Amino acid sequence: MSDPIDRLMPSARKDRLIVQELEHDLLVYDRDRYKAFCLNRTAALVWSHCDGKTAATEIGQRMQQELGTPVDERLVWLALKQLSGSRLLEEQIALPADMARVSRRQLLRRIGLSAIVGVPLIMAITAPLATAQASCVGQNQPCGTAVCCAGCHCNPQGTCVGSC
């Protein structure tokens, strides 16, 4: 009988995300957390196969067919680990014991630098709230819809107070 981890069928999160394909990467903006994630080609391919119907072990096989080159299954697991940590999957996943603590650096050592398929990489970019773009208001100025300048805070009466 197969291990339950072999039957893991990850599902990519689609709700409240804005997805934009770039030339070589995929940009995913999380509207709930105000974060943008840049997925390299390998991470984007793994994410695209997370349909809730494809077992994690099959994702590497599909990628291999699409790319026409061998894909180490450990790359898939590393991508799933990063996608899960970035909250880009519907549910957090548990990795196989031998992959749970593998870093990108360790993976490169194991499969060698000659890997044709790149190591999955997800870069998080924190996007500022719209209010961060507004000018600040100084001492004794109304702050109901504005941000107090550094050194001040908005009191209960709606006025910036402090030494700003």
C-alpha positions in Angstrom: 0.0 0.0 0.0 1.3 3.5 -0.8 2.2 6.1 1.7 -0.5 8.7 2.4 2.0 11.4 1.4 2.2 9.8 -2.1 -1.5 10.5 -2.5 -1.3 14.2 -1.5 -3.2 16.3 -4.1 -2.4 19.9 -3.5 -4.8 22.6 -4.6 -3.6 26.0 -5.7 -5.4 28.9 -4.0 -7.3 31.0 -6.5 -9.5 33.2 -4.2 -8.6 36.8 -3.8 -5.4 36.5 -5.9 -4.4 38.5 -9.0 -2.2 36.5 -11.3 -0.1 38.1 -14.1 2.1 36.1 -16.4 5.5 37.7 -17.1 8.0 36.6 -19.8 9.7 34.0 -17.6 7.9 34.3 -14.2 4.5 34.5 -12.7 3.4 37.3 -10.4 0.8 36.5 -7.9 -0.7 39.3 -5.7 -2.5 38.2 -2.5 -5.3 40.8 -1.9 -5.8 39.5 1.6 -2.2 39.9 2.8 -1.1 42.8 0.5 1.8 40.7 -0.7 3.1 40.0 -4.2 4.9 36.8 -5.0 7.2 36.3 -7.9 7.3 32.6 -8.9 10.1 31.5 -11.2 9.3 29.1 -14.0 9.7 25.9 -12.0 7.6 27.2 -9.1 5.0 28.5 -11.5 4.8 25.1 -13.3 4.3 23.2 -10.0 1.6 25.7 -8.9 -0.2 25.4 -12.2 -0.5 21.6 -11.7 -1.9 22.0 -8.2 -5.5 21.3 -9.2 -6.6 19.2 -6.3 -6.7 16.2 -8.6 -3.1 15.5 -9.4 -0.9 13.8 -6.8 2.3 15.5 -5.8 4.3 12.6 -7.1 2.6 13.0 -10.6 3.4 16.7 -10.9 7.0 16.0 -11.6 6.1 13.5 -14.3 3.8 16.0 -16.0 6.5 18.7 -15.8 9.0 16.2 -17.3 6.7 15.6 -20.3 6.1 19.3 -20.8 9.7 20.3 -20.6 11.2 17.2 -22.3 13.8 16.9 -19.6 14.2 14.9 -16.4 12.6 16.6 -13.3 13.8 15.6 -9.9 10.8 14.9 -7.6 12.6 16.7 -4.8 12.3 20.0 -6.8 8.5 19.5 -6.8 8.5 18.9 -3.0 10.6 22.0 -2.5 8.2 24.1 -4.6 5.2 22.7 -2.6 7.0 23.6 0.6 7.5 27.2 -0.6 4.0 27.5 -2.0 2.5 26.2 1.2 4.6 28.6 3.3 3.5 31.5 1.1 -0.1 30.5 1.5 -0.6 30.0 -2.2 -2.1 26.6 -1.6 -5.7 26.0 -0.3 -4.3 24.0 2.7 -1.0 23.8 4.3 0.8 20.6 3.4 3.0 18.2 5.3 6.1 17.1 3.4 7.7 13.7 3.4 10.0 13.3 6.3 13.1 13.4 4.1 12.1 16.7 2.5 10.7 18.6 5.5 13.9 20.3 6.3 15.6 20.5 2.9 16.7 24.0 1.8 17.4 25.1 -1.7 21.1 25.0 -1.0 21.0 21.4 0.3 18.9 20.4 -2.7 21.4 21.8 -5.1 24.1 19.8 -3.4 22.1 16.6 -3.6 21.1 16.9 -7.3 24.1 18.7 -8.5 24.5 22.0 -10.2 24.0 20.4 -13.6 20.2 20.2 -13.1 18.5 21.5 -16.2 15.3 22.5 -14.5 15.9 25.4 -12.1 15.4 25.2 -8.4 12.0 26.6 -7.5 12.1 30.1 -6.2 9.3 32.2 -4.7 10.2 35.8 -3.8 7.7 37.7 -1.5 7.3 41.4 -2.0 5.3 43.3 0.6 3.0 45.9 -1.0 2.3 49.0 1.1 -1.3 49.9 1.9 -2.8 52.8 -0.1 -2.7 55.0 3.0 1.1 54.7 3.0 1.2 56.7 -0.2 -0.6 59.7 1.5 1.2 62.6 3.0 1.4 62.8 6.7 -0.2 65.5 8.9 1.6 67.4 11.6 0.9 68.2 15.2 -2.6 69.5 16.1 -3.9 68.6 12.6 -6.9 66.4 12.0 -6.0 62.7 11.5 -9.3 61.0 10.9 -8.5 60.0 7.3 -4.8 60.9 7.2 -1.6 59.5 8.8 0.2 61.4 11.6 3.8 62.2 10.8 6.6 60.4 12.6 6.7 61.2 16.4 3.0 61.8 16.6 -0.1 59.7 17.1 -3.8 60.2 16.5 -5.6 60.8 19.8 -9.3 59.8 20.5 -10.4 63.3 19.4 -8.9 62.8 15.9 -6.0 65.1 16.2 -2.3 64.4 15.8 -0.4 64.9 19.1 3.2 64.4 20.1 6.4 65.8 18.9 6.2 65.7 15.1 
